[in-house]
Structures are given as structure tokens and as C-alpha cells.
Amino acid sequence: MSFNAAVLQRELAELGEVCSYRAVAHYIAAWRPEWRGGDLPTLRFETGPGEQAQVDWGTTWAFFGEERTRIHIFTLVLGYSRRLFAKAYLSEGLEPLLNGHASAFAHFGGRTETILYDNPRTIVTAKDEAIGKVVWNATFKDRMDFYGVKIRLCRYYRAQTKGKVESGVKYIKHNALVGRRFRDLEELNTWLLFWCVQVADQRLHGTTHEKPAERFARGETLIPVSGRAPSPRERIESRRVPRDAYVAVDANRYPVPLEWAGCKVEVHIQAEEIWISRPGSDAVRHRRLSGKHQLARWEGPPRPCPVRSSPPAMSGPPRFDPVYAESVGQVETRPLASYQGLVDEVRS
């Protein structure tokens, strides 16, 4: 059961019961937990228009029909206006992280100068705070460089530094998702987008005392991202060529010379092309197929079919071990009568 007055007021309105937020809050006050924990005071840090955004993940459960599913909510909050963007995924991997950024930038129409993060492995693989050394996840860093975003990290064990997005994650869990069921992930994200614009952006924020949408329109200045979409992730993988000389990449198959069957090759998966190379040979290049279960055509000269060489003709009787044969010499030929004499001698 939810004791969130804003959620209950909205649900009552959907049922046709019109009442004020204060009336609902007063009514449920007796059931709300009195103790809220002993958090230490935290210094509030405000940023200027377009200066900083904060990103974090929130994990919770959602019902898709009758199935209870664990979901991960990518959340980005603009530090100045407090507008937020949320999108649900089934994991917190690198692909959802990159997709979440692209979706948020498209939603807001641009990016801030910096973005503040915690220290997940999808962003930073190692960090030494004493000397200020950070080893970034190369793919994530390349994508943020593509956008021109400056990455900032919280200090270890100081996640409250990004309190704006932490509050946003709690707000999503306790307001947007309470008491709701969805058909699937797509319907959930359709609702989240509607909720961000019609509910979260229109509330009177407790810190700024303004509606995020109005504060955004009045003063938030974002930097437009590049007109071209970011390219798919580029990577290098190893493959062993099967007998049919077609190399599988992302559920599509690309031909290579027939004599490469059984050999190990390097596959350079780029935005628009697939390069397949083998030491001592020129790389084979194909246009990258965008669908699934497709077969690329061989565009080069006809591929000669390698001819299996026949074994050399043998001269004379076979000798499996020439050294042994030379050591024992040739077998002596004897008449059958000599064997019969040996049998008679054994019987007598």
C-alpha cells in the first residue's frame, strides 16, 4: 500500500473523487512511518543553467501482466531546472546506458556541459582517488567524447553528492510506478515518458519552488548534440571460419575465400562495414547488414575451390616403418613340407 499523498490524490481523481493534496496528506498522516532515519546533514550544491546533469540507475519490480519482473530505470536529471527523464530496461549494461543517454538528449533537445555519475563498471574500470587517476570504459568514454560531454565522478562512498538524481529515482519509484501494471516494457516506457512530461515536469519542486518545465523554459540552456546519430559500437572479434566459408556476425553471415575454411580470422565490426582479415592475406570487406539472418553476397572475383591433393603413388611394397624393416631383413621363404615336419616332431 502506498502512503504517497500525490499518488493517492491522482488515483482518486481518476476514480472521479476530487480532493486536495493537503486533505489526502492529512488523512494518511497517521499511517505514515514517524521515523525517517538519522541521515547526516548534507551541503546542497546548486549548478547554473545547462551546467550539469546527474545520471543514476534505479532498480525495482514491475508487473507485466501477471509476471513480476525486475526492471532497471535509467534516470537523468537536469541540475538547474530539475526536469527529469526516465526509461526502463531489463539490465544496466553498456548498451542500455548508451541508449539511455541518446534518448535523454533527444527528449531534452540537447545536453549539459558536464554529467555527474557514480562509479559503475560500465563507466569506470579503475580509479585511484589519491592521485586522480581514472581508467574509463573505452566505449563509454568514446561515446561521451562524441557528444562533447565532460564526465565527472562522485567520490567513493559519497553517492549523496548526486542527490538530485537520487531524489529523482525515489520519486519515480514512489510516484510513477506505484499500483500500476503494464502489458510489456514498451507500454511501461510509454507511460514513463508521459509521466515525466505531464506529472514530474509540472509539479511544484520542493527546493526551487518552481515547476521544472517553467524553470527549464525560462533559463535552462542546453548544448545541441551532433545532427548525426552515434554509430553502432565498433569492436574486433576473433572467429574460426566454418566449412562453408561464411563468417557469422550479429546474426548475419559474410563470405570469405573458400581456402580460409578452418582458419582463425579477425573480424573488424565497424559502423558501416565488416572487415575480415587473416595473416598474410588481404582483408575481405563487406557492407554491414542492418537486419538479421541475412546472407551477404560475394562481390569479388570467383572464389576458386581448393583441390585436395591426392597422396603420392607408392613404389614397391608398403613399409610402415622403414627403419624397422631394414633392421629385421627380409622374411625367408620355406616349403610347406618343412612346416609339416615341425608339426610331426611336436606330436611325437
Protein Blocks (a to p, Z undefined) as FASTA:
>chain_A
ZZbfklmmmmmmmnopacdfklmmmmmmmmpcfbgbjadcdddddddehkbccddddddd
ddehjaccdddddddddfklopacddddfbfcfklmmmmmmmmmmmnopacfbdcddddf
klmgbdcfknopacddfklmmmmmmnopacddddehilmlmmmlmmmmmmmmmmmmgopa
cfblmlmmmmmmmmmmmmmmmpccfklopafklmmmmmpccddddfbdcddddddddddd
dfkopaceehiacdddfklgoiacdddddfkbccdddehiacddddddfbehiacddfbd
cddddddddddddedjddfblmlmmmnopaddddfklmmmmmmmmmZZ
